[in-house]
Amino acid sequence: MNKNNVKELVKQFENENYKDLFGALIVFEKLDYIIEDDITDKDIEFLEKVYEEFMESKTISGLLNEELKDIIESESE
């Protein structure tokens, strides 16, 4: 990993809404055609449904599985 890239992304996370970041990650992974076309209202509706189904909290940790959460928490102690 590139330390400077990670630092810049952390700064971006601090200034953005997790819900929007979640949507952008899904678009990046799933909706490749967005590169040339605008995101449609239908895409946003899809992202909202995915977000509501999978987010367990208002933080990005809702996307992490329990094993990864445990690893992160053990490193924080």
mmJSON file of the N, C-alpha and C atoms, coordinates in Angstrom:
{"data_MODEL":{"atom_site":{
"group_PDB":["ATOM","ATOM","ATOM","ATOM","ATOM","ATOM","ATOM","ATOM","ATOM","ATOM","ATOM","ATOM","ATOM","ATOM","ATOM","ATOM","ATOM","ATOM","ATOM","ATOM","ATOM","ATOM","ATOM","ATOM","ATOM","ATOM","ATOM","ATOM","ATOM","ATOM","ATOM","ATOM","ATOM","ATOM","ATOM","ATOM","ATOM","ATOM","ATOM","ATOM","ATOM","ATOM","ATOM","ATOM","ATOM","ATOM","ATOM","ATOM","ATOM","ATOM","ATOM","ATOM","ATOM","ATOM","ATOM","ATOM","ATOM","ATOM","ATOM","ATOM","ATOM","ATOM","ATOM","ATOM","ATOM","ATOM","ATOM","ATOM","ATOM","ATOM","ATOM","ATOM","ATOM","ATOM","ATOM","ATOM","ATOM","ATOM","ATOM","ATOM","ATOM","ATOM","ATOM","ATOM","ATOM","ATOM","ATOM","ATOM","ATOM","ATOM","ATOM","ATOM","ATOM","ATOM","ATOM","ATOM","ATOM","ATOM","ATOM","ATOM","ATOM","ATOM","ATOM","ATOM","ATOM","ATOM","ATOM","ATOM","ATOM","ATOM","ATOM","ATOM","ATOM","ATOM","ATOM","ATOM","ATOM","ATOM","ATOM","ATOM","ATOM","ATOM","ATOM","ATOM","ATOM","ATOM","ATOM","ATOM","ATOM","ATOM","ATOM","ATOM","ATOM","ATOM","ATOM","ATOM","ATOM","ATOM","ATOM","ATOM","ATOM","ATOM","ATOM","ATOM","ATOM","ATOM","ATOM","ATOM","ATOM","ATOM","ATOM","ATOM","ATOM","ATOM","ATOM","ATOM","ATOM","ATOM","ATOM","ATOM","ATOM","ATOM","ATOM","ATOM","ATOM","ATOM","ATOM","ATOM","ATOM","ATOM","ATOM","ATOM","ATOM","ATOM","ATOM","ATOM","ATOM","ATOM","ATOM","ATOM","ATOM","ATOM","ATOM","ATOM","ATOM","ATOM","ATOM","ATOM","ATOM","ATOM","ATOM","ATOM","ATOM","ATOM","ATOM","ATOM","ATOM","ATOM","ATOM","ATOM","ATOM","ATOM","ATOM","ATOM","ATOM","ATOM","ATOM","ATOM","ATOM","ATOM","ATOM","ATOM","ATOM","ATOM","ATOM","ATOM","ATOM","ATOM","ATOM","ATOM","ATOM","ATOM","ATOM","ATOM","ATOM","ATOM","ATOM","ATOM","ATOM","ATOM","ATOM"],
"id":[1,2,3,4,5,6,7,8,9,10,11,12,13,14,15,16,17,18,19,20,21,22,23,24,25,26,27,28,29,30,31,32,33,34,35,36,37,38,39,40,41,42,43,44,45,46,47,48,49,50,51,52,53,54,55,56,57,58,59,60,61,62,63,64,65,66,67,68,69,70,71,72,73,74,75,76,77,78,79,80,81,82,83,84,85,86,87,88,89,90,91,92,93,94,95,96,97,98,99,100,101,102,103,104,105,106,107,108,109,110,111,112,113,114,115,116,117,118,119,120,121,122,123,124,125,126,127,128,129,130,131,132,133,134,135,136,137,138,139,140,141,142,143,144,145,146,147,148,149,150,151,152,153,154,155,156,157,158,159,160,161,162,163,164,165,166,167,168,169,170,171,172,173,174,175,176,177,178,179,180,181,182,183,184,185,186,187,188,189,190,191,192,193,194,195,196,197,198,199,200,201,202,203,204,205,206,207,208,209,210,211,212,213,214,215,216,217,218,219,220,221,222,223,224,225,226,227,228,229,230,231],
"type_symbol":["N","C","C","N","C","C","N","C","C","N","C","C","N","C","C","N","C","C","N","C","C","N","C","C","N","C","C","N","C","C","N","C","C","N","C","C","N","C","C","N","C","C","N","C","C","N","C","C","N","C","C","N","C","C","N","C","C","N","C","C","N","C","C","N","C","C","N","C","C","N","C","C","N","C","C","N","C","C","N","C","C","N","C","C","N","C","C","N","C","C","N","C","C","N","C","C","N","C","C","N","C","C","N","C","C","N","C","C","N","C","C","N","C","C","N","C","C","N","C","C","N","C","C","N","C","C","N","C","C","N","C","C","N","C","C","N","C","C","N","C","C","N","C","C","N","C","C","N","C","C","N","C","C","N","C","C","N","C","C","N","C","C","N","C","C","N","C","C","N","C","C","N","C","C","N","C","C","N","C","C","N","C","C","N","C","C","N","C","C","N","C","C","N","C","C","N","C","C","N","C","C","N","C","C","N","C","C","N","C","C","N","C","C","N","C","C","N","C","C","N","C","C","N","C","C","N","C","C","N","C","C"],
"label_atom_id":["N","CA","C","N","CA","C","N","CA","C","N","CA","C","N","CA","C","N","CA","C","N","CA","C","N","CA","C","N","CA","C","N","CA","C","N","CA","C","N","CA","C","N","CA","C","N","CA","C","N","CA","C","N","CA","C","N","CA","C","N","CA","C","N","CA","C","N","CA","C","N","CA","C","N","CA","C","N","CA","C","N","CA","C","N","CA","C","N","CA","C","N","CA","C","N","CA","C","N","CA","C","N","CA","C","N","CA","C","N","CA","C","N","CA","C","N","CA","C","N","CA","C","N","CA","C","N","CA","C","N","CA","C","N","CA","C","N","CA","C","N","CA","C","N","CA","C","N","CA","C","N","CA","C","N","CA","C","N","CA","C","N","CA","C","N","CA","C","N","CA","C","N","CA","C","N","CA","C","N","CA","C","N","CA","C","N","CA","C","N","CA","C","N","CA","C","N","CA","C","N","CA","C","N","CA","C","N","CA","C","N","CA","C","N","CA","C","N","CA","C","N","CA","C","N","CA","C","N","CA","C","N","CA","C","N","CA","C","N","CA","C","N","CA","C","N","CA","C","N","CA","C","N","CA","C","N","CA","C","N","CA","C","N","CA","C","N","CA","C"],
"label_alt_id":[null,null,null,null,null,null,null,null,null,null,null,null,null,null,null,null,null,null,null,null,null,null,null,null,null,null,null,null,null,null,null,null,null,null,null,null,null,null,null,null,null,null,null,null,null,null,null,null,null,null,null,null,null,null,null,null,null,null,null,null,null,null,null,null,null,null,null,null,null,null,null,null,null,null,null,null,null,null,null,null,null,null,null,null,null,null,null,null,null,null,null,null,null,null,null,null,null,null,null,null,null,null,null,null,null,null,null,null,null,null,null,null,null,null,null,null,null,null,null,null,null,null,null,null,null,null,null,null,null,null,null,null,null,null,null,null,null,null,null,null,null,null,null,null,null,null,null,null,null,null,null,null,null,null,null,null,null,null,null,null,null,null,null,null,null,null,null,null,null,null,null,null,null,null,null,null,null,null,null,null,null,null,null,null,null,null,null,null,null,null,null,null,null,null,null,null,null,null,null,null,null,null,null,null,null,null,null,null,null,null,null,null,null,null,null,null,null,null,null,null,null,null,null,null,null,null,null,null,null,null,null],
"label_comp_id":["MET","MET","MET","ASN","ASN","ASN","LYS","LYS","LYS","ASN","ASN","ASN","ASN","ASN","ASN","VAL","VAL","VAL","LYS","LYS","LYS","GLU","GLU","GLU","LEU","LEU","LEU","VAL","VAL","VAL","LYS","LYS","LYS","GLN","GLN","GLN","PHE","PHE","PHE","GLU","GLU","GLU","ASN","ASN","ASN","GLU","GLU","GLU","ASN","ASN","ASN","TYR","TYR","TYR","LYS","LYS","LYS","ASP","ASP","ASP","LEU","LEU","LEU","PHE","PHE","PHE","GLY","GLY","GLY","ALA","ALA","ALA","LEU","LEU","LEU","ILE","ILE","ILE","VAL","VAL","VAL","PHE","PHE","PHE","GLU","GLU","GLU","LYS","LYS","LYS","LEU","LEU","LEU","ASP","ASP","ASP","TYR","TYR","TYR","ILE","ILE","ILE","ILE","ILE","ILE","GLU","GLU","GLU","ASP","ASP","ASP","ASP","ASP","ASP","ILE","ILE","ILE","THR","THR","THR","ASP","ASP","ASP","LYS","LYS","LYS","ASP","ASP","ASP","ILE","ILE","ILE","GLU","GLU","GLU","PHE","PHE","PHE","LEU","LEU","LEU","GLU","GLU","GLU","LYS","LYS","LYS","VAL","VAL","VAL","TYR","TYR","TYR","GLU","GLU","GLU","GLU","GLU","GLU","PHE","PHE","PHE","MET","MET","MET","GLU","GLU","GLU","SER","SER","SER","LYS","LYS","LYS","THR","THR","THR","ILE","ILE","ILE","SER","SER","SER","GLY","GLY","GLY","LEU","LEU","LEU","LEU","LEU","LEU","ASN","ASN","ASN","GLU","GLU","GLU","GLU","GLU","GLU","LEU","LEU","LEU","LYS","LYS","LYS","ASP","ASP","ASP","ILE","ILE","ILE","ILE","ILE","ILE","GLU","GLU","GLU","SER","SER","SER","GLU","GLU","GLU","SER","SER","SER","GLU","GLU","GLU"],
"label_asym_id":["A","A","A","A","A","A","A","A","A","A","A","A","A","A","A","A","A","A","A","A","A","A","A","A","A","A","A","A","A","A","A","A","A","A","A","A","A","A","A","A","A","A","A","A","A","A","A","A","A","A","A","A","A","A","A","A","A","A","A","A","A","A","A","A","A","A","A","A","A","A","A","A","A","A","A","A","A","A","A","A","A","A","A","A","A","A","A","A","A","A","A","A","A","A","A","A","A","A","A","A","A","A","A","A","A","A","A","A","A","A","A","A","A","A","A","A","A","A","A","A","A","A","A","A","A","A","A","A","A","A","A","A","A","A","A","A","A","A","A","A","A","A","A","A","A","A","A","A","A","A","A","A","A","A","A","A","A","A","A","A","A","A","A","A","A","A","A","A","A","A","A","A","A","A","A","A","A","A","A","A","A","A","A","A","A","A","A","A","A","A","A","A","A","A","A","A","A","A","A","A","A","A","A","A","A","A","A","A","A","A","A","A","A","A","A","A","A","A","A","A","A","A","A","A","A","A","A","A","A","A","A"],
"label_entity_id":["1","1","1","1","1","1","1","1","1","1","1","1","1","1","1","1","1","1","1","1","1","1","1","1","1","1","1","1","1","1","1","1","1","1","1","1","1","1","1","1","1","1","1","1","1","1","1","1","1","1","1","1","1","1","1","1","1","1","1","1","1","1","1","1","1","1","1","1","1","1","1","1","1","1","1","1","1","1","1","1","1","1","1","1","1","1","1","1","1","1","1","1","1","1","1","1","1","1","1","1","1","1","1","1","1","1","1","1","1","1","1","1","1","1","1","1","1","1","1","1","1","1","1","1","1","1","1","1","1","1","1","1","1","1","1","1","1","1","1","1","1","1","1","1","1","1","1","1","1","1","1","1","1","1","1","1","1","1","1","1","1","1","1","1","1","1","1","1","1","1","1","1","1","1","1","1","1","1","1","1","1","1","1","1","1","1","1","1","1","1","1","1","1","1","1","1","1","1","1","1","1","1","1","1","1","1","1","1","1","1","1","1","1","1","1","1","1","1","1","1","1","1","1","1","1","1","1","1","1","1","1"],
"label_seq_id":[1,1,1,2,2,2,3,3,3,4,4,4,5,5,5,6,6,6,7,7,7,8,8,8,9,9,9,10,10,10,11,11,11,12,12,12,13,13,13,14,14,14,15,15,15,16,16,16,17,17,17,18,18,18,19,19,19,20,20,20,21,21,21,22,22,22,23,23,23,24,24,24,25,25,25,26,26,26,27,27,27,28,28,28,29,29,29,30,30,30,31,31,31,32,32,32,33,33,33,34,34,34,35,35,35,36,36,36,37,37,37,38,38,38,39,39,39,40,40,40,41,41,41,42,42,42,43,43,43,44,44,44,45,45,45,46,46,46,47,47,47,48,48,48,49,49,49,50,50,50,51,51,51,52,52,52,53,53,53,54,54,54,55,55,55,56,56,56,57,57,57,58,58,58,59,59,59,60,60,60,61,61,61,62,62,62,63,63,63,64,64,64,65,65,65,66,66,66,67,67,67,68,68,68,69,69,69,70,70,70,71,71,71,72,72,72,73,73,73,74,74,74,75,75,75,76,76,76,77,77,77],
"pdbx_PDB_ins_code":[null,null,null,null,null,null,null,null,null,null,null,null,null,null,null,null,null,null,null,null,null,null,null,null,null,null,null,null,null,null,null,null,null,null,null,null,null,null,null,null,null,null,null,null,null,null,null,null,null,null,null,null,null,null,null,null,null,null,null,null,null,null,null,null,null,null,null,null,null,null,null,null,null,null,null,null,null,null,null,null,null,null,null,null,null,null,null,null,null,null,null,null,null,null,null,null,null,null,null,null,null,null,null,null,null,null,null,null,null,null,null,null,null,null,null,null,null,null,null,null,null,null,null,null,null,null,null,null,null,null,null,null,null,null,null,null,null,null,null,null,null,null,null,null,null,null,null,null,null,null,null,null,null,null,null,null,null,null,null,null,null,null,null,null,null,null,null,null,null,null,null,null,null,null,null,null,null,null,null,null,null,null,null,null,null,null,null,null,null,null,null,null,null,null,null,null,null,null,null,null,null,null,null,null,null,null,null,null,null,null,null,null,null,null,null,null,null,null,null,null,null,null,null,null,null,null,null,null,null,null,null],
"Cartn_x":[0.833,0.0,0.872,0.375,1.089,0.621,1.559,1.23,0.542,1.014,0.423,-1.0,-1.222,-2.576,-3.537,-3.081,-3.911,-4.239,-3.236,-3.463,-4.476,-4.385,-5.329,-6.741,-6.861,-8.189,-8.785,-7.963,-8.453,-8.978,-8.246,-8.712,-10.052,-10.184,-11.443,-12.57,-12.311,-13.322,-13.791,-12.856,-13.194,-14.15,-14.088,-14.881,-16.149,-16.398,-17.529,-18.499,-19.665,-20.708,-20.426,-20.453,-20.185,-21.132,-22.362,-23.344,-22.907,-22.4,-21.917,-20.668,-19.772,-18.565,-18.919,-19.872,-20.356,-20.876,-21.702,-22.248,-21.161,-20.166,-19.07,-18.286,-18.071,-17.364,-18.15,-19.459,-20.293,-20.259,-20.373,-20.317,-18.979,-17.917,-16.569,-16.454,-17.015,-16.899,-17.897,-19.108,-20.193,-20.624,-20.696,-21.3,-20.23,-19.437,-18.307,-18.694,-19.883,-20.283,-20.4,-20.434,-20.562,-19.406,-18.3,-17.126,-17.489,-18.327,-18.666,-20.048,-20.903,-22.268,-22.491,-23.478,-23.853,-24.529,-24.46,-25.197,-26.666,-27.524,-28.951,-29.676,-30.907,-31.733,-31.95,-32.051,-32.222,-30.991,-29.798,-28.574,-28.586,-29.023,-29.077,-30.081,-31.224,-32.213,-31.609,-30.866,-30.187,-29.191,-28.39,-27.392,-28.041,-29.152,-29.882,-30.374,-30.891,-31.375,-30.232,-29.107,-27.949,-27.459,-27.382,-26.916,-27.815,-29.126,-30.067,-29.98,-29.74,-29.693,-28.439,-27.306,-26.04,-25.406,-25.811,-25.188,-25.832,-25.0,-25.478,-25.319,-24.583,-24.342,-24.067,-23.8,-23.504,-22.021,-21.269,-19.841,-19.541,-18.417,-18.016,-17.841,-17.737,-17.559,-18.739,-19.882,-21.017,-20.732,-19.727,-19.363,-18.366,-17.802,-16.745,-17.32,-16.726,-17.166,-16.595,-17.109,-16.729,-15.243,-14.687,-13.264,-12.392,-12.705,-11.926,-12.138,-13.353,-13.614,-12.77,-12.696,-11.901,-10.431,-9.908,-8.495,-8.232,-9.117,-8.957,-9.045,-10.023,-10.181,-9.002,-8.433,-7.281,-6.05,-5.904,-4.781,-4.962,-6.191,-6.467,-6.219,-6.147,-5.984,-4.565],
"Cartn_y":[-1.188,0.0,1.244,2.259,3.528,4.408,4.747,5.513,6.833,7.546,8.835,8.682,7.638,7.395,7.093,6.282,5.945,7.208,8.054,9.299,10.183,10.296,11.118,10.548,9.23,8.615,8.801,8.703,8.948,10.379,11.335,12.729,12.843,12.14,12.155,11.579,10.47,9.86,10.826,11.589,12.53,13.619,13.942,15.043,14.599,13.317,12.812,12.034,11.828,11.035,9.558,8.696,7.28,6.68,7.143,6.614,6.892,8.076,8.413,7.62,7.447,6.652,5.201,4.675,3.314,3.189,4.138,4.132,4.189,5.027,5.15,3.848,3.167,1.884,0.846,0.816,-0.13,0.191,1.473,1.881,1.47,1.714,1.373,-0.123,-0.96,-2.406,-3.002,-2.468,-3.128,-2.445,-1.136,-0.421,0.216,-0.61,-0.132,0.857,0.747,1.626,3.079,3.349,4.714,5.599,4.985,5.751,6.694,6.234,7.054,7.689,7.174,7.687,8.271,9.132,9.662,8.587,8.732,7.841,8.231,7.246,7.513,7.438,7.935,7.81,6.343,5.493,4.062,3.495,3.959,3.528,3.942,5.17,5.663,4.858,4.534,3.701,2.347,1.759,0.49,0.624,1.681,1.9,2.095,2.816,3.02,1.685,0.82,-0.487,-1.328,-1.337,-2.104,-1.546,-0.228,0.417,0.044,0.165,-0.132,-1.588,-2.479,-3.9,-4.294,-3.686,-4.159,-3.293,-2.045,-1.215,-1.492,-1.78,-2.05,-0.839,0.158,1.332,2.516,3.672,4.862,4.981,3.923,3.93,2.842,2.926,1.974,0.568,0.447,-0.87,-1.794,-1.234,-2.061,-2.926,-2.574,-3.343,-4.451,-4.458,-5.407,-6.675,-7.81,-9.04,-9.1,-9.999,-10.066,-10.366,-11.215,-11.556,-10.321,-9.528,-8.319,-7.297,-7.174,-6.266,-6.662,-7.968,-8.454,-8.12,-8.28,-7.954,-6.472,-5.629,-4.174,-3.776,-4.335,-3.994,-4.462,-5.635,-6.122,-5.257,-4.682,-3.794,-2.433,-2.063,-0.757,-0.757,-1.915,-2.01,-1.866],
"Cartn_z":[0.0,0.0,0.0,-0.638,-0.697,0.463,1.359,2.56,2.223,1.23,0.878,0.336,-0.445,-0.947,0.203,1.146,2.301,3.092,3.316,4.058,3.352,2.037,1.272,1.339,1.268,1.37,2.756,3.797,5.156,5.268,4.704,4.713,3.988,2.888,2.134,2.985,3.674,4.537,5.617,6.175,7.24,6.756,5.474,4.936,4.212,4.136,3.359,4.229,3.672,4.291,3.982,5.0,4.789,3.756,3.763,2.824,1.384,1.112,-0.228,-0.584,0.388,0.144,-0.151,0.594,0.362,-1.067,-1.469,-2.821,-3.876,-3.655,-4.615,-4.724,-3.601,-3.637,-4.43,-4.234,-4.972,-6.459,-6.8,-8.207,-8.813,-8.087,-8.562,-8.852,-7.967,-8.103,-9.092,-9.108,-9.832,-11.12,-11.118,-12.238,-13.121,-13.769,-14.558,-15.657,-16.174,-17.267,-16.846,-15.561,-15.05,-15.525,-15.843,-16.268,-17.42,-18.334,-19.489,-19.394,-18.569,-18.452,-17.071,-16.952,-15.644,-14.815,-13.516,-12.626,-12.718,-12.869,-13.034,-11.687,-11.669,-10.465,-10.111,-11.126,-10.892,-10.174,-10.552,-9.879,-8.412,-8.155,-6.77,-5.956,-6.54,-5.845,-5.497,-6.443,-6.196,-5.046,-5.069,-4.022,-2.663,-2.621,-1.361,-0.793,-1.659,-1.208,-0.657,-1.364,-0.904,0.427,0.536,1.764,2.939,2.742,3.825,4.262,3.313,3.644,4.402,4.072,4.616,5.7,5.832,6.86,8.207,9.191,10.539,11.443,11.002,11.823,10.908,11.497,10.712,10.397,10.663,10.347,9.328,8.718,7.685,8.267,9.584,10.199,9.917,9.543,9.168,7.955,7.19,5.997,6.301,7.485,7.811,8.422,8.099,8.743,10.16,10.962,12.371,12.555,11.728,11.845,11.648,10.64,10.385,11.495,11.997,13.128,14.331,14.605,15.75,15.581,14.371,14.102,14.343,13.839,13.982,15.458,16.168,17.579,18.408,18.096,18.869,18.635,17.459,17.164,17.834,18.104,18.715,20.217,20.795,22.268,22.693],
"occupancy":[1.0,1.0,1.0,1.0,1.0,1.0,1.0,1.0,1.0,1.0,1.0,1.0,1.0,1.0,1.0,1.0,1.0,1.0,1.0,1.0,1.0,1.0,1.0,1.0,1.0,1.0,1.0,1.0,1.0,1.0,1.0,1.0,1.0,1.0,1.0,1.0,1.0,1.0,1.0,1.0,1.0,1.0,1.0,1.0,1.0,1.0,1.0,1.0,1.0,1.0,1.0,1.0,1.0,1.0,1.0,1.0,1.0,1.0,1.0,1.0,1.0,1.0,1.0,1.0,1.0,1.0,1.0,1.0,1.0,1.0,1.0,1.0,1.0,1.0,1.0,1.0,1.0,1.0,1.0,1.0,1.0,1.0,1.0,1.0,1.0,1.0,1.0,1.0,1.0,1.0,1.0,1.0,1.0,1.0,1.0,1.0,1.0,1.0,1.0,1.0,1.0,1.0,1.0,1.0,1.0,1.0,1.0,1.0,1.0,1.0,1.0,1.0,1.0,1.0,1.0,1.0,1.0,1.0,1.0,1.0,1.0,1.0,1.0,1.0,1.0,1.0,1.0,1.0,1.0,1.0,1.0,1.0,1.0,1.0,1.0,1.0,1.0,1.0,1.0,1.0,1.0,1.0,1.0,1.0,1.0,1.0,1.0,1.0,1.0,1.0,1.0,1.0,1.0,1.0,1.0,1.0,1.0,1.0,1.0,1.0,1.0,1.0,1.0,1.0,1.0,1.0,1.0,1.0,1.0,1.0,1.0,1.0,1.0,1.0,1.0,1.0,1.0,1.0,1.0,1.0,1.0,1.0,1.0,1.0,1.0,1.0,1.0,1.0,1.0,1.0,1.0,1.0,1.0,1.0,1.0,1.0,1.0,1.0,1.0,1.0,1.0,1.0,1.0,1.0,1.0,1.0,1.0,1.0,1.0,1.0,1.0,1.0,1.0,1.0,1.0,1.0,1.0,1.0,1.0,1.0,1.0,1.0,1.0,1.0,1.0,1.0,1.0,1.0,1.0,1.0,1.0],
"B_iso_or_equiv":[0.0,0.0,0.0,0.0,0.0,0.0,0.0,0.0,0.0,0.0,0.0,0.0,0.0,0.0,0.0,0.0,0.0,0.0,0.0,0.0,0.0,0.0,0.0,0.0,0.0,0.0,0.0,0.0,0.0,0.0,0.0,0.0,0.0,0.0,0.0,0.0,0.0,0.0,0.0,0.0,0.0,0.0,0.0,0.0,0.0,0.0,0.0,0.0,0.0,0.0,0.0,0.0,0.0,0.0,0.0,0.0,0.0,0.0,0.0,0.0,0.0,0.0,0.0,0.0,0.0,0.0,0.0,0.0,0.0,0.0,0.0,0.0,0.0,0.0,0.0,0.0,0.0,0.0,0.0,0.0,0.0,0.0,0.0,0.0,0.0,0.0,0.0,0.0,0.0,0.0,0.0,0.0,0.0,0.0,0.0,0.0,0.0,0.0,0.0,0.0,0.0,0.0,0.0,0.0,0.0,0.0,0.0,0.0,0.0,0.0,0.0,0.0,0.0,0.0,0.0,0.0,0.0,0.0,0.0,0.0,0.0,0.0,0.0,0.0,0.0,0.0,0.0,0.0,0.0,0.0,0.0,0.0,0.0,0.0,0.0,0.0,0.0,0.0,0.0,0.0,0.0,0.0,0.0,0.0,0.0,0.0,0.0,0.0,0.0,0.0,0.0,0.0,0.0,0.0,0.0,0.0,0.0,0.0,0.0,0.0,0.0,0.0,0.0,0.0,0.0,0.0,0.0,0.0,0.0,0.0,0.0,0.0,0.0,0.0,0.0,0.0,0.0,0.0,0.0,0.0,0.0,0.0,0.0,0.0,0.0,0.0,0.0,0.0,0.0,0.0,0.0,0.0,0.0,0.0,0.0,0.0,0.0,0.0,0.0,0.0,0.0,0.0,0.0,0.0,0.0,0.0,0.0,0.0,0.0,0.0,0.0,0.0,0.0,0.0,0.0,0.0,0.0,0.0,0.0,0.0,0.0,0.0,0.0,0.0,0.0,0.0,0.0,0.0,0.0,0.0,0.0],
"pdbx_formal_charge":[null,null,null,null,null,null,null,null,null,null,null,null,null,null,null,null,null,null,null,null,null,null,null,null,null,null,null,null,null,null,null,null,null,null,null,null,null,null,null,null,null,null,null,null,null,null,null,null,null,null,null,null,null,null,null,null,null,null,null,null,null,null,null,null,null,null,null,null,null,null,null,null,null,null,null,null,null,null,null,null,null,null,null,null,null,null,null,null,null,null,null,null,null,null,null,null,null,null,null,null,null,null,null,null,null,null,null,null,null,null,null,null,null,null,null,null,null,null,null,null,null,null,null,null,null,null,null,null,null,null,null,null,null,null,null,null,null,null,null,null,null,null,null,null,null,null,null,null,null,null,null,null,null,null,null,null,null,null,null,null,null,null,null,null,null,null,null,null,null,null,null,null,null,null,null,null,null,null,null,null,null,null,null,null,null,null,null,null,null,null,null,null,null,null,null,null,null,null,null,null,null,null,null,null,null,null,null,null,null,null,null,null,null,null,null,null,null,null,null,null,null,null,null,null,null,null,null,null,null,null,null],
"auth_seq_id":[1,1,1,2,2,2,3,3,3,4,4,4,5,5,5,6,6,6,7,7,7,8,8,8,9,9,9,10,10,10,11,11,11,12,12,12,13,13,13,14,14,14,15,15,15,16,16,16,17,17,17,18,18,18,19,19,19,20,20,20,21,21,21,22,22,22,23,23,23,24,24,24,25,25,25,26,26,26,27,27,27,28,28,28,29,29,29,30,30,30,31,31,31,32,32,32,33,33,33,34,34,34,35,35,35,36,36,36,37,37,37,38,38,38,39,39,39,40,40,40,41,41,41,42,42,42,43,43,43,44,44,44,45,45,45,46,46,46,47,47,47,48,48,48,49,49,49,50,50,50,51,51,51,52,52,52,53,53,53,54,54,54,55,55,55,56,56,56,57,57,57,58,58,58,59,59,59,60,60,60,61,61,61,62,62,62,63,63,63,64,64,64,65,65,65,66,66,66,67,67,67,68,68,68,69,69,69,70,70,70,71,71,71,72,72,72,73,73,73,74,74,74,75,75,75,76,76,76,77,77,77],
"auth_comp_id":["MET","MET","MET","ASN","ASN","ASN","LYS","LYS","LYS","ASN","ASN","ASN","ASN","ASN","ASN","VAL","VAL","VAL","LYS","LYS","LYS","GLU","GLU","GLU","LEU","LEU","LEU","VAL","VAL","VAL","LYS","LYS","LYS","GLN","GLN","GLN","PHE","PHE","PHE","GLU","GLU","GLU","ASN","ASN","ASN","GLU","GLU","GLU","ASN","ASN","ASN","TYR","TYR","TYR","LYS","LYS","LYS","ASP","ASP","ASP","LEU","LEU","LEU","PHE","PHE","PHE","GLY","GLY","GLY","ALA","ALA","ALA","LEU","LEU","LEU","ILE","ILE","ILE","VAL","VAL","VAL","PHE","PHE","PHE","GLU","GLU","GLU","LYS","LYS","LYS","LEU","LEU","LEU","ASP","ASP","ASP","TYR","TYR","TYR","ILE","ILE","ILE","ILE","ILE","ILE","GLU","GLU","GLU","ASP","ASP","ASP","ASP","ASP","ASP","ILE","ILE","ILE","THR","THR","THR","ASP","ASP","ASP","LYS","LYS","LYS","ASP","ASP","ASP","ILE","ILE","ILE","GLU","GLU","GLU","PHE","PHE","PHE","LEU","LEU","LEU","GLU","GLU","GLU","LYS","LYS","LYS","VAL","VAL","VAL","TYR","TYR","TYR","GLU","GLU","GLU","GLU","GLU","GLU","PHE","PHE","PHE","MET","MET","MET","GLU","GLU","GLU","SER","SER","SER","LYS","LYS","LYS","THR","THR","THR","ILE","ILE","ILE","SER","SER","SER","GLY","GLY","GLY","LEU","LEU","LEU","LEU","LEU","LEU","ASN","ASN","ASN","GLU","GLU","GLU","GLU","GLU","GLU","LEU","LEU","LEU","LYS","LYS","LYS","ASP","ASP","ASP","ILE","ILE","ILE","ILE","ILE","ILE","GLU","GLU","GLU","SER","SER","SER","GLU","GLU","GLU","SER","SER","SER","GLU","GLU","GLU"],
"auth_asym_id":["A","A","A","A","A","A","A","A","A","A","A","A","A","A","A","A","A","A","A","A","A","A","A","A","A","A","A","A","A","A","A","A","A","A","A","A","A","A","A","A","A","A","A","A","A","A","A","A","A","A","A","A","A","A","A","A","A","A","A","A","A","A","A","A","A","A","A","A","A","A","A","A","A","A","A","A","A","A","A","A","A","A","A","A","A","A","A","A","A","A","A","A","A","A","A","A","A","A","A","A","A","A","A","A","A","A","A","A","A","A","A","A","A","A","A","A","A","A","A","A","A","A","A","A","A","A","A","A","A","A","A","A","A","A","A","A","A","A","A","A","A","A","A","A","A","A","A","A","A","A","A","A","A","A","A","A","A","A","A","A","A","A","A","A","A","A","A","A","A","A","A","A","A","A","A","A","A","A","A","A","A","A","A","A","A","A","A","A","A","A","A","A","A","A","A","A","A","A","A","A","A","A","A","A","A","A","A","A","A","A","A","A","A","A","A","A","A","A","A","A","A","A","A","A","A","A","A","A","A","A","A"],
"auth_atom_id":["N","CA","C","N","CA","C","N","CA","C","N","CA","C","N","CA","C","N","CA","C","N","CA","C","N","CA","C","N","CA","C","N","CA","C","N","CA","C","N","CA","C","N","CA","C","N","CA","C","N","CA","C","N","CA","C","N","CA","C","N","CA","C","N","CA","C","N","CA","C","N","CA","C","N","CA","C","N","CA","C","N","CA","C","N","CA","C","N","CA","C","N","CA","C","N","CA","C","N","CA","C","N","CA","C","N","CA","C","N","CA","C","N","CA","C","N","CA","C","N","CA","C","N","CA","C","N","CA","C","N","CA","C","N","CA","C","N","CA","C","N","CA","C","N","CA","C","N","CA","C","N","CA","C","N","CA","C","N","CA","C","N","CA","C","N","CA","C","N","CA","C","N","CA","C","N","CA","C","N","CA","C","N","CA","C","N","CA","C","N","CA","C","N","CA","C","N","CA","C","N","CA","C","N","CA","C","N","CA","C","N","CA","C","N","CA","C","N","CA","C","N","CA","C","N","CA","C","N","CA","C","N","CA","C","N","CA","C","N","CA","C","N","CA","C","N","CA","C","N","CA","C","N","CA","C","N","CA","C","N","CA","C","N","CA","C","N","CA","C"],
"pdbx_PDB_model_num":[1,1,1,1,1,1,1,1,1,1,1,1,1,1,1,1,1,1,1,1,1,1,1,1,1,1,1,1,1,1,1,1,1,1,1,1,1,1,1,1,1,1,1,1,1,1,1,1,1,1,1,1,1,1,1,1,1,1,1,1,1,1,1,1,1,1,1,1,1,1,1,1,1,1,1,1,1,1,1,1,1,1,1,1,1,1,1,1,1,1,1,1,1,1,1,1,1,1,1,1,1,1,1,1,1,1,1,1,1,1,1,1,1,1,1,1,1,1,1,1,1,1,1,1,1,1,1,1,1,1,1,1,1,1,1,1,1,1,1,1,1,1,1,1,1,1,1,1,1,1,1,1,1,1,1,1,1,1,1,1,1,1,1,1,1,1,1,1,1,1,1,1,1,1,1,1,1,1,1,1,1,1,1,1,1,1,1,1,1,1,1,1,1,1,1,1,1,1,1,1,1,1,1,1,1,1,1,1,1,1,1,1,1,1,1,1,1,1,1,1,1,1,1,1,1,1,1,1,1,1,1]
}}}
